[in-house]
Amino acid sequence: MPPRRILVTAALPYANGQIHIGHLVEYLQTDIWVRFQQLRGNNCKYFCADDTHGTAIMIRARQEGRSEEDLIADMQRQHEADFAEFQIAFDNYGSTNSPENRELCGEIWSKIVTADLVSERDVEQPYDPVEETFLADRFVRGGCPNCGAADQYGDHCEKCLANYQPTELVEPKSVLSGATPELRTAPHKFVVLEKLRSFLEGWVDESDALQPEIANYLKGHFLYAKDETTGEVAPLRDWDVTRPRKYFGFEIPDFPENYWYVWFDAPIGYIASTKQWCDKHGEKLDDWWKSDDCEVHHFIGKDITYFHTLFWPGMLKTAGFSLPTKVHIHGFLTVNGEKMSKSKGTFITARSYANHLDPSYLRYFYASKLSSRVDDIDLSLDEFIAKVDTDLVGKVVNLASRSAKFVQQTGLSKEYPDDGGLFAAAAAAGEEIAAAYEACDYSRAMRLIMALADKANPYVEEHKPWELRKDELQAQRLQDVCTVALNLFRQIVVYLTPVLPKIAEQAGALLNEEITNWDQAQTPLVGAPVAKFKHMMTRVDPVKVNAMIEENKVDPSEDETVAMPAPAEFDESDTWQDSGDCLEAEPLADECNFDDFMKVDLRVARVVSAEQVEEARKLLKLKLSLGGGQYRQVFAGIKAAYDPEKLVGRLVVMVANLAPRKMKFGLSEGMVVASGPGGEEVFVLSPDEGAKAGQRVH
């Protein structure tokens, strides 16, 4: 089979922040797949770039007193240095602010306009009155209008995956200043996606470019979603692709003082980065982006599925570029089962990780977790330490460290000894491992490779080269045993080369043979000199892990993921100016979403009887009516504050769906809502006059 020609991209990191270990899930996944393809002899190139346009870049540059160009150049240097630390090898790493990208944006825009896919209309859009700029969708946050989840972006809910307009958010706030956005009107241009429906339906239905769960998601939420009013398939929403000034980006030639939206020019950056590489190497861009002989593979996170599987294919089709052969979509990263947190030190930057730990550890751990599905993966730090120590140090490197030093003088045997079929079995496993890599099922590939290590290590244990070296008469047997051990090690390293390029380099130096081809695992290495063994990898030092966590901890007030209240200032209309002592004594609980709140069924209830509980210091026994003969018995801790007789007939608010609690005084079937610190300072809440028993409190 002739070598495949494969173009691979990963999503462009935004130039407004550092690379962190969550980002690295994608770039490492992609790098592993590219290295695997190259090891198989395919002509595979890896292109990426910094995503540099938008409001956030403009605002940050203004705050730092420098130009946007200076800011993005500085961030690109940092990003490229971070990627290099983790052996992520791009063939070209560009910028969306490049001349190549400006040219390609104009070319693709012209073809979209010519195809009559553009409409114009006025748009009411959030405007930050403090920063004096219209706000891109992702710079407004608020409650999701679909599921009620709090603190969601202005265009996309990370919880229910719904897409919407920022004007639909509940209680929106500007990410840039914290101000409540104003609504202002400006003309915008749209791509009319409904005109591409036939193409998009066919692409999603018939191509193999998407994982099944992604294809079903697109069909259910977009392509075949029903209009709630008519019951008919709803038209695809037009895509807003322009932004008015002030905005850092490319001004649109036929729409002065307006700029292409960052999500229009960012994916075109894939093509622009390829063009930069082509220009440097004397290649033709069309051979990579307009050829049936070239595969195009995108690796992205699930949060940007919509853009890469509907908008982007529509743009490519209209402009005459190749459609994606495959869009590989992955899930998110959690650390110790939770979202990354700056206050807990688990929002770990790539730079901080590399300052403390070997990047090979993370490359292997991620590979051991990643599958072909759109699943989130968890970085449990205890599991991380155990897996690296057990698999890489205990099983892989151990094979070389316990055998190489015994054949430094003699080298490997001139003929491969009988090993009971171990090498042949590992060679036969090569295609199954390759198939797992090809499918991005790295976790399966790692299990198959470690199974080979589990068979190789007992061979060394059984033949004990450290004992054989003591007997001069066993010199040939010692050489044969070490030849087998080092060949099994070499096979395993060949299979691990996409994941652990540094170990592959070290193994090549040890055995005087560069690892460049997957098929090297099929033929034993014999008669080769063996260099002095040098340490390849040490066990994970928990002290360094803890130091890394501590280094990344910030005060919660500095944690970008924690919403902090503005400094307290009394409003001029607030003539009462209540003290903040109560809030300080008992701070607000952790945020809950709308669904969580709706699980609590608060009802108006009438106290029909109240009596002392003699054996209890704090409790009164209440009988509450919800109306219609529905009663609940509740034990309430309000004894010191209320005379039972004065409660009878009063309307209160109760938690009506609280699980019953068996107490020694009887069964408590709910809870009365009250405020105050306790004792005599307890204040039962009552609804205003006119409320009726049984009404729900919203």
Buried (B, 14 or more C-beta within 10 A) or exposed (E): EEEBBBBBBBBBBBBBBBBBBBBBBBBBBBBBBBBBBBBBBBEBBBBBBBBBBBBBBBBBBBEEEEEBBEBBBEBBEBBBEBBBBBBBBBBBBBBBBBEBBBBBBBBBBEBBBEBEBBEEEEBEBBBBEEBEBBBBBBBBBBBBBBBBBBBBBBBBBBBBBBBBBBBBBEEBBBBBBEBBBEEEEBEBBBBBBBBBBEBBBEBBEEBEBBBEEBBEBBBEBBBEBEEEEEEEEBEBBBBBBBBBBBBBBBEBEEBEEBBBBBBBBBBBBBBBBBBBBBEEEEBEBEBBBBBEEBBBBBBBBBBBBBBBBBBBBBBBBBBEBBBBBBBBBBBBBBBBEEBBBBBBBBBBBBBBBBEBBBBBBBBBBBBBBBBBBBBEBBBBBEBBBEBBBEBBBBBBBBBBBBBBBBBBEBBBBEEBBEBEEBBEEBBEBBEEBBEBBBBBBBBBBBEBBBEBBEBBBEBBEEBEBEEBBEEEEBEEBBBBBBBBBBBBBBBBBBBBBBBBBBBBBBBBBBBEBEBBBBEBBBEBBBEBBBBEBEEBBEBBEEEEBEBBBEBBBBEEEEBEEBEEEEEEEEEEEEEEEEEEEEEEEEEEEEEBBEEEEEEEEBBBBBBEBBEEBEEBEBBBBBBBBBBEEEBBBBBBBBBEBBEBEEBBEEBBBBBBEBEEEEEEBEEBBBBBBBEEEEEEEBEBBEBEEEBEBBBEBE
